């Protein structure tokens, strides 16, 4: 079935302004340091055709632009919670769009890649992405929000070639579970039918769908990939990502203590992990993906390597280049002529008001299930349409680990406060319960590190008020160090 309709025609129009990018690396410019990484790549004569960089301080991105010179840079955004019905109504949304537009201009990025996922859900905050509810109403709000963001970028972000960046939605990973009433590829097909977005297909994320949706019990990986791709809107895939997979530290530490919900089959409990080597099975999946006849819009393939050792990055990219370097020299990947670009009108408004409370209530149930406040009941959690066999692993192991370790280990951040809490027999697991005790409104630009500082101070004030001076002193030292490490001109709010 060939895609058609006004949104697909608009996508094709926008795609025509994007040159072929080839083979690249998706990086955090600080970890590892971009300058050192490029030097090591140059020494091996395997410099990528482009770098995709994560959102950072604008000053740091300007330095990256100078470092790369005329080379291609693209942008991986953060903080635009595309899956959420209240996205456009949040007080921070205008600031987030303005920041994204500024950083896209700095990089001269042909696209804004953003996970189709969220770290803020119905008043609860997370350090890593949660996938959307895979339901028809959720797909509609994602399409609405995507059209809105694309329209605002058309207004605020004109690039040097006269175009504006194309919004790409990345299919997120599953971390032990999935909830919804429709298949993931059908969800993205509905989103594509209702918006002009492009897509990023992450091969490792696709493996986690095979693993945690229950598909691995019913079919081989090859058959799963084939059936998934045939339903997925492959003609919207502009970029492919590859990253490592590994058993998470929380699984190794806490899984033996769980009394139920564990999956004892032969497949490893891998989840997305950019710091580790890419397993061979993902390259086998990539080979299968690249043979799909509807993969007609591909502009780049990037290894995601933030936090990975430089030596490993260079080795992997050298082999990656040897294996896939000829791909973009084939006739079907030659440059397209750039059509005249015309600014589109702002998209139609958000979903009808009667629909908003329905989806908001569904996300509130979703958040409460994940926090362990209620059990997974209802259509979104039916075993026929969702994978919840290892939900307890997420709730009992991964989520506490995320609060206590992700983006900074609490015991390393608040050394003296934690020591004195231990003297009082106050467990840090109480901080996890405190974190999810009640929902909180969101008004600032999201920063999990600063959020953790703020919440831990509140926790200590409540459980050990006599430590107020100690925890506030440590908190201010952390904030000062954070400002020193980043652009002091960037103001970040978390409440």
N, C-alpha and C positions, 0 to 999 in steps of 0.2 A: 504494500500500500504506500503510495507516494504522498508525502505531506503536501498540503495545499492550504489555501485560505489567506486572509490578509496578514495575519501575524507571521506566517511562514514567509510570505513574500517580503515583509519588512525585514525579517531576519536575513534573508538572502541579500537584500539591499545593503544592510549594515555589514554583513560578512565580506562583501566585495571591497570594503575599504581596508581590510586587514591583510597584511602580507603574510606569507608563509614564514613561520618562526623556526621550525625545525626542532632540533633536540636541545633541551634546556635543563636547568636546575632550578627548583623551587627552594628558596633559602630564607632563613632569618639572617639579616645582614650582620647581626651581632654574634650568632652562635651557629657555625664558626664565623670568625671575622671575615668579611667579604674580601678584603684586600689580600689577606693571607691565602684564602682559598683560591682566588684568581691566580696568584703567583704560582701556587702548586700545580694548578691546571695548565698554566702556560709552560711550566717546566716539562710537563709530560706531553705538551702539544695536543691537548684535548680540550681547548676552550669551548664552552657551550655557545650555541647560536643565540641563546637568550637566558636571562635570569628572571624568574618570577619571585618577587620579594613580598614578604609579609608586611602588613601595616606596622609602622614604627613612627617615631617622631619625624616631622617634616624635615628638620635639619639633617637628620641621619639619612633620609631618603635623598636629599639634595647631594650629600656627599657620595652616596652610591651612584647617583647619576653622573657625577664628575668622574668617579672611579672607572665607570664602564665606558665613558666617552660616547661615541656614536652607536654603541651596541644596543641591542634591543632589551628593554626591561618591561615586565608586566607586573600587575598588582594583585595581590591576594588580600582582599579586604577583611574587616573584622568589625563586629558590633552592630551591623544592620540585621536585625533579627527578622529575616524575611518570612519565616514560618509563622510569625505571631500576629494575631488579629489586631492587636493594639499598637503595632509598630509605628504607623504613621502618626498616631495620636500622642506618642511619648514626647516629653519636653526636650529630650536629647536628640530627636530624629533630625531636626534641621541642622544642628551642629555636626552630627555624624555625616550627613550628606555633604556639607560644606568641606569637612576635612577630607572625605574620600575624593571629592572633585579636585581639591588642591593637590593631593598626593598623586592622583592620576595625571594631572598636568605636569608635576615635577618629573615623574618618570616617563611621560609621554607613552603611557600604556595603552595598548589597543583594546584592552578589556579590563573589567572589574570582575575578578573571580571571587565568589562568596559561597561558603558552604550553605546548602539548603538545610540549615540546622540552627540551633540556638544555644546560648549559654545562660539565658534568662527565661524562666518558664513560670508563668502564673505567680510571680512574686518570689521565686526561689532562684538562687544564683549557683552556677556550676563553673568548674574550671575547664571542662572539655565539652565538646559538642554533644547535644542530644538531637536525634533525628526527629523530624516532624511526625505527627500522627498521620499515618497514610490513609486518609479518608477523602472522599470527593469534596467536602466542604473545606478541608485543609488545603487541597490542591487549588481550589478557587482563590483562597486568600493569598497563597504564594504567588499565583499569577497576578493578582491585583497589585500586590506589593512590588513585584518585579517590574510591572509596567510603570508604576509610580516612580520607582528609582530610575528607570531608564529615561523617563520623561524629564526628571530633574537634572540628570546628567546632561541631557541634550541642552538644557538651559544654562548650566553652570560650568561645563567642561568641554570646551572646544580645543582639540589637539592641533598640532602644527600642520597636519595634512588636511585640516578642515573637517575631519570626522569627530565623532564623540565615541567614548569607550562603550563597547558592547557588554552588557551584563551577562555573565556566565554563572550558572548555578551548578555547584558541585554536589554530586550524590554523596551523602555522608556515610561514614562507617556505622556498623552496628557494634555496640559493646554489650554483648551477651543477650540482647533482646530486641524485639521490634513490636510495635503496636499499630493496629490499623484495621481497616476493612477492605483494602484493595491492595493489589500487588504493587511493589515499588516501581517496576518499569511502567505500569499503567499510570501511576501517579505522575511520573514525569512526562508521560505522553499528554495527559490532560493539561498539565502546566504549560507545555509547549504549544498546545492548540489554542491557549488563551493568552499567550504573551510572545514577544519576539526574541526571547532569550536564547542564548547558546547554552551548552552544557559541558561540564567537565566530568569525564568518566574516570574514576579512580579505580585501578585494577585491584589494589588491596582491599578497598572498601567493598568491591564486588565479591571478593572472597569471603568477607565477613557476612555478607548477605547469604551466601551459600551455607555458611557454617551455622549462623544463628537464626535463620528463618525456618530451619528444619528441612530445607531442601536436600541437604546431604543424606538424609535418611531415605529419600525416595529416588534419587538418581545420581549418576556420576557427575563429576565436576564439568566434564566436557559437554554433556547433555544440558546441564544447568546453564552454562554460559550461552550455549546456542539458543535455548528457549528464552532466556532473559534478553539477549540482544535482539531477537526477532520481535519482541514486544516493546523494547526501549526505543525512543526516538533517536536512532543512531545518526540520522542526517542533521541533527542539531549538535553533535559532539564536535566542539572546536578544539578542545585540549584533552589529553590523556595524562593522568598522573600515575606514578609508580612510587611506592615507599615500602618500608619494611613491615614485617609482622612479627609479633613476639608474644609470649606468655607474660602477662602483666605481673609486676612485683606483688600486687595485692593478692593475686590468685595464688602465687607460690606461698605467700605468708599466711593467708587466712582461709583458703579453700578447704584445707583438711578439717577445719572446725565447723564447717557448715553441715547441718543435719539433713538437708534435702535440697532439691532443685539442681543437683549436679548432673551433668551429662557425661556418662562414662564411655562414650563411643571412642573410636580410634583417632579421630581428628584432634589435633592439638587445640587448646583454647587460646588461639592467637587473637590479638586485636591490633589495630593500627599502631605502629610505632616507627617514627621517622629516624630514630637513632640507630637502628639495627640493620644488618644486611638484608637485602631483598631476596626472599626465597625463590628458588628455581621455578616453583609452580606458578608464580606471577608472570614470569616471562613466557611460560607456556600459554597462559591465559591471554597475554598481550598478543602473541602470535595469532591466536584464534580471533581476537577482536580485530586485528588489522586486516584480516581476510574478509571481513563482513562487507557485502556489496553496498550497503547503505551508508557506510562511513565516508561521506563525500565532502564534509566541511572541515576536516581536520587541519589545524594550523600548527600544532606543536605537541610534543610529548616531553614531559618534564619528570625527572627524578626528584622526589621531595627528600631533602637531606638536612633540614635544620636539626641541629644538635648532634649530627653524626660526625665522627672523627674525620679530619681532612684526608688522611691517607686512604680511608675506606671510600670516601666520596670520589677521590681521583681514580682509584682502581675500578670502582663500579661504573663511573662515567666513561672511562676508557673502553671497557668491555661493551657497554651500552652503545657507544658510538660505532664501534666495530660492527656490532650486530645490526644496528638500525640506521646507520648513517646513510645508506643508499635510498632509504624510504622516500625522502622528500625530493629526490632527484628524478622520481618517476613522473611520467607525463601528467598523471591526474593530480599531482601536487605542484604544478607550475603556478607561477604568480598569476593572479587575476587582475584584469584591468580595473582601475578604481573608478567607479561611477561618480557622477556629481552627487555630493551629499546634501540632503535637505533636512532641515530641522523638522522633526515631527511635533505635532501638537501634544500637549499634555494628555495622558491617558484618562479614560473615564474614571470616575471616583471609585472608592473602596466598595466592598460588598454591601448589600442592602443591610440596614440597621437590624432588622429582625434576625438575620443570620449571625450577627456578631456575637450575641450572648450565647448562642448554641455552641460555637467553637470555643469561646472563652471558657465555658463550663467544661467542655471536653478536655481542654488543656489543664484546667484546675484539677480534674480527676487524674489526669496523666501525672502531674507533679506530685499529687498526694500518694499515688501508687509508688512512684520512684522513691519518695521519702519514707516509705514504709508506714504511712499513716492509714492506709486502707489497702485492701486486697484487690488484685486485678480482676474485676468483674465487668461485664458489659460487652458490647459488640467489638470495641477496639481491642479487647484482650482475649477474644475467642481463639482457641488453639487452631481453628481452621484457617484463620487469616493472619495470625500473629505468632511470633516465636517467643514464648515466655518460660521455656524450660529452665533457663539459667538466669532468670530475673533475680532470684535470691542472691546469686553471686554478685550481681551489680549492686544490689542494695546493701548486702552485708559485708562485702569486701572492697569492691572498687570505689564506691561512693565515699565511705569514711577515709580511705587512702587519699582520694582526690582532695578532700577538705584539709587533711593534715599534711599532705606532701606536695601536691601539685602547685606549681608556681611559687615554690618556697616552702621548705619543711618548717612547720611551726616551732619545733624544738630548736632548730638552728636560728630562726628569726628572733625568738624571745627566749634566749638562753636562761637568763636569771629568773624571769617570771615562771618559766616551766619548772625550773629547779625548785622554786619555792612552792609551786602548786603540788609537786610530788611530795614535798615535806608535809603537806596538808592532806595527802591522799586524795587529791582531786585529779581524776583521770581526764586526759585530753579527749577521750571519747565523749565526754560531756560537752565538749565544744562542738562536736558533730551534731549532737542532739539540739544544742542551742542554735546552730546554724539553720536547721530546718524546722525550728519550733513554730515559726509563723512567717507568712509571706510579707514582703516589704516592697514598697513601690520603687520604681527605677526612674531616675531623672537625669543621671549624668552619663558621661562616656564611660563605657565599661572597662574596668581594669581589675583583674582578679587579685593581683598582688596587693594593691592598695585597699581593696575590699576586705581581704583577709586581715590586714592590719587593723582596720576599723572594727571589724566584728570581734577580733580577739580581745581588743581593749574593752569592748562592751561585756564580753564574757567574763573577763577577770574582775571587772567592776561588780558584776553580779555575784560571782561565787567566792571571791576573796577581796572585798573592798579595801582591806588593809594594804593590798599590793598595788593600789592605784598609781602611786608615784613611780614605782618600778616599771610597770607595764607602759605607762605613758612616756617615760624617758626612752625606753627601748623602741617604742613606736615612732617617736620623732626622729631617732637616729636612723631607723629604716627608711622613713620618708625622705630624709635628707640624702641618704645614699642613693635612693631611687632617682631623685631629681638630679643628682650629680651624674648618674649613669645615662640619663636621658637628656633631652633638650629642656633646659630650665625655663624656656619660654612657653612650653606646652602645659596648660592647666588641665589636670585630670580630676574629675569628680566621680564619686562612687555612690552617692546617695541621692 
